[in-house]
Amino acid sequence: MPTYRLDLAYDGAPFAGYAIQNDVVTVQGELERALRPHTGAIQTAVAGRTDRGVHATEQVVSFTSREIDTEYVRRSLNKQLGPHIAVHRISEVADDFHARFSATGRAYRYRVLQGAVHDPLRASSTWYVPDSLDIGLMNRTAALVVGEHDFSALCRRYRDRSLVRFVEWARWNDADDEMHFSIGAKAFCHQLVRSVVGLCTDVGRGRITFDEAASVLESRDRSHGRQVAPPHALTLVAVSYGDDELPRPAWAEEPDDYTMTS
């Protein structure tokens, strides 16, 4: 039977996360339900499971099924799954393609809203932080996680799996009344991105010093970790495969002069 790749986006607000769970509505559950008339009962694989409320602009799913008319199925899925899930394309791929295990990189964006008053129209996609934030200190803190590290202090442990990861870039950028955090890596451990955001914002608003943040990472102790930023402002924005380079924002390429912030 052929293997298919499905590229989709979704608003995570109505869902209890991506992965199927009993008695709650999930992205995977809705997707597999909509696919069933076309493919029969199948189990899909996904590039990156997202938690409750987390969004995706570029998520990838793979599955093996009987032969389908990809364009017809794409249109059918969008009629069933809109407006919160959109299927951009479905394509037949090599038999050994796997959405999760074939991926060579993933990138996320986190949005923090600043200002005197929160914005109800962005309540499901931004984390409102009314305190003044020092973006220089936040970028200095973000630089701590770039490269290979044991992230035991920032990740939720699953069994005895290693929490060593290699982060390609991590950087904050001003975007009008928002601050955007971009981070890219081959793979992430659970809650890593939101823990880094929480650590950076704690430094940025003066709750802890940069040196204290460095000590958290160096401790490799989850009990030393700081706040975990809320999930609803996080979005999976890119997944790379094969020799494709993981796309990153242009501002993530700027010189790292923030490392000199005092």
Secondary structure as UniProt FT lines:
FT   STRAND          3..10
FT   TURN            13..14
FT   TURN            22..23
FT   HELIX           27..39
FT   STRAND          45..46
FT   TURN            52..53
FT   STRAND          55..64
FT   HELIX           70..81
FT   TURN            82..84
FT   STRAND          85..93
FT   TURN            95..96
FT   TURN            99..102
FT   STRAND          103..113
FT   HELIX           120..122
FT   TURN            123..125
FT   STRAND          127..128
FT   HELIX           135..142
FT   HELIX           143..145
FT   STRAND          147..150
FT   TURN            152..154
FT   TURN            159..160
FT   STRAND          164..175
FT   TURN            176..177
FT   STRAND          178..185
FT   TURN            190..191
FT   HELIX           192..204
FT   TURN            205..206
FT   HELIX           210..219
FT   HELIX           222..224
FT   HELIX           231..233
FT   STRAND          234..241
FT   TURN            242..243
FT   HELIX           250..253
FT   HELIX           257..260
//
